[in-house]
Amino acid sequence: MMRKNPKIEIDNSDDVFWTDFITVSHVPNQIAIDFRQTTPRFNPVSGQEQTLVIKHRVVLMSPELAKSFLNTLKANIERYEKKFGKIKTEQTKKSKKATRKDDLSYVG
């Protein structure tokens, strides 16, 4: 008996989710990545103060898949940096700032 290939449909109905903060947690059999989006809202009609709206998208995965994801992400970031230059993070900015002689404030 021949097996048929299943029909595959791709659902692209969800909007792209922009994230500005990530939290990672785990239990023995899963890794949870909580992608958060913070959006300021202001209602000029009611005169209310600005409100921050926070949305979450949580992704759960096995530790094995999480490690594979980490390796894939690392490889893609390396290719990105080869093409576009190093990505500057707060940590790299702080470490560069602390090593500059004119930024040292210690007197002793």
C-alpha positions as CSV (number, residue, x, y, z in Angstrom):
1,M,0.0,0.0,0.0
2,M,1.4,3.4,-1.0
3,R,1.4,6.3,1.5
4,K,0.1,9.6,0.2
5,N,1.9,12.8,1.1
6,P,-0.3,14.9,3.4
7,K,-1.6,18.2,2.2
8,I,0.2,21.1,3.9
9,E,-1.3,24.5,4.5
10,I,0.6,27.5,6.0
11,D,-1.4,29.8,8.2
12,N,-0.1,33.4,7.9
13,S,-3.2,35.0,9.4
14,D,-1.4,36.3,12.6
15,D,0.3,39.7,12.6
16,V,4.0,39.9,13.1
17,F,4.8,40.3,16.8
18,W,7.5,42.9,17.7
19,T,9.1,42.2,21.1
20,D,11.1,44.5,23.3
21,F,11.7,42.3,26.3
22,I,12.3,38.6,26.7
23,T,12.1,36.3,29.8
24,V,13.3,32.7,29.7
25,S,12.4,30.2,32.4
26,H,12.5,26.4,32.6
27,V,11.3,23.3,34.3
28,P,12.9,19.8,33.8
29,N,11.0,19.0,30.6
30,Q,10.5,22.4,28.9
31,I,11.9,25.8,28.3
32,A,9.5,28.8,28.2
33,I,10.4,31.9,26.3
34,D,8.1,34.9,27.1
35,F,8.2,37.5,24.4
36,R,6.7,40.8,25.6
37,Q,5.6,43.9,23.8
38,T,5.1,47.2,25.6
39,T,3.1,49.9,23.7
40,P,2.3,53.3,25.2
41,R,-1.3,54.4,24.7
42,F,-2.7,57.8,25.4
43,N,-6.4,58.8,25.0
44,P,-6.5,62.6,24.3
45,V,-10.3,62.6,24.4
46,S,-10.6,61.5,28.0
47,G,-7.5,63.3,29.1
48,Q,-6.3,60.3,30.9
49,E,-2.6,59.8,31.5
50,Q,-0.5,57.5,29.3
51,T,-1.1,53.8,29.7
52,L,1.4,51.1,28.9
53,V,-0.2,48.0,27.3
54,I,1.8,44.8,27.6
55,K,1.2,41.8,25.4
56,H,2.7,38.4,25.8
57,R,3.5,35.6,23.4
58,V,4.9,32.5,25.2
59,V,6.7,29.8,23.3
60,L,7.2,26.4,25.1
61,M,9.7,23.9,23.8
62,S,11.7,20.8,24.8
63,P,15.2,21.4,26.1
64,E,16.5,19.6,23.0
65,L,14.7,21.9,20.6
66,A,15.7,25.0,22.7
67,K,19.4,24.0,22.3
68,S,18.9,23.5,18.6
69,F,17.2,26.9,18.4
70,L,20.1,28.5,20.3
71,N,22.6,27.0,17.9
72,T,20.6,28.1,14.9
73,L,20.2,31.6,16.3
74,K,23.9,31.9,17.1
75,A,24.8,30.8,13.5
76,N,22.4,33.3,12.0
77,I,23.7,36.2,14.2
78,E,27.3,35.3,13.2
79,R,26.3,35.5,9.5
80,Y,24.4,38.8,10.2
81,E,27.4,40.4,11.8
82,K,29.7,39.3,9.0
83,K,27.4,41.0,6.5
84,F,26.3,44.1,8.5
85,G,28.8,44.5,11.3
86,K,28.8,43.8,15.0
87,I,25.6,44.2,16.9
88,K,26.0,46.6,19.8
89,T,24.2,45.7,23.0
90,E,24.0,47.5,26.3
91,Q,26.7,45.1,27.7
92,T,29.2,45.9,24.9
93,K,28.5,49.6,25.2
94,K,29.1,49.5,29.0
95,S,32.3,47.5,28.7
96,K,33.7,49.8,26.0
97,K,32.8,52.9,28.1
98,A,34.5,51.5,31.2
99,T,37.8,50.8,29.4
100,R,38.1,54.3,27.9
101,K,40.7,56.3,29.9
102,D,38.8,59.6,29.8
103,D,35.7,57.9,31.3
104,L,37.5,56.6,34.4
105,S,36.3,58.5,37.4
106,Y,38.2,56.8,40.1
107,V,40.6,59.0,42.0
108,G,42.6,57.4,44.8
